[in-house]
Amino acid sequence: MRVSVATAPGGSNPNEDWVAATSTLAVVLDGLSTAGLDTGCRHGVPWYVAQLGGHLVAALAEPGRPPADGLAQALDRVAALHPGCDLGNPGTPSATVSILRAGADRFDYLVLADSPIVFERDGDHQVVTDLRVDAMVPELRAEAKRFATGTPEHTKAVRRMVEAQRLTRNTVDGYWVAASSGDAAQRALTGAVPLADVQAVAVLSDGASRLVTEYRAASWADAFAMLRGDGVDGLISAVRKVEATDPEGLRWPRFKSGDDATVAFCQIS
């Protein structure tokens, strides 16, 4: 498997995405925004995703280990690194997780939350993603999208939305992300795809996938052609060009003018 990776911040704040790849593994993490709210942790989201990513890659170095088991171990080990922080805070640093691992005859995958894995299979595209978060606090989501991005009203509305979402995070009736407990790993979407059926795979944070899913500026076929022709940086550049035409979020209402964007593009040798 040949893997190309790229990641870029969505604005002036530190990038809260994380990506790593080997010849058999691709991992993308997307740290959840705090919207300026307290997290109970002195380390911050970039620290959290870097620690979780490193421990996750180490845990999955054993080829036969199920991705969910590796994620559970990584979550528990990162939690042990900062026992002095309030890990029970509903806003404790957290992230989406997407894992792709190539074996002898199949791809194993794990998706926790809304960073998709897209398989190109004989000209078709199979998208694996978990959109449970989109069903949470719909009235507050709609309110946040009423205002132009960057206005005080928008900032306040996003903050109210995130504060309410946190109360549903990692609950039975809510949505699941990687946070402070290994239990979340068992709530991920997992499966396998025969290796022989796949030409390429894209593992993306939602800041990159929105070119197709939110902005509708490309199809998945277009996106894969772009990845082959312009590379992973080219796909992120295409996202930024679309966002630049609508900086206030009037055509495409959203919670940030530009989100951190990450791509791991995996081609079969």
Buried (B, 14 or more C-beta within 10 A) or exposed (E): BEBBBBBBBBEEEEBBBBBBBBEBBBBBBBBBBBBEEEBBBEBBBBBBBBBBBBBBBEBBEEEEBBBBBBBBBBBBBBBEBBEEBBBEBBBBBBBBBBBBBBEEEBBBBBBBBBBBBBBBBEEEBBBBBBEBBEEBBEEBBEBBBEBEBBEEEBBBBBBBBBBBBBEBBBEEEBBBBBBBBBEBBEBBBBEEBEBEBBEBBBBBBBBBBBBBBBBEBBEBEBBBEBBEEEBBBBBBBBBEEBBEEBEEBEEBBBBBBBBBBBBBBBBBE
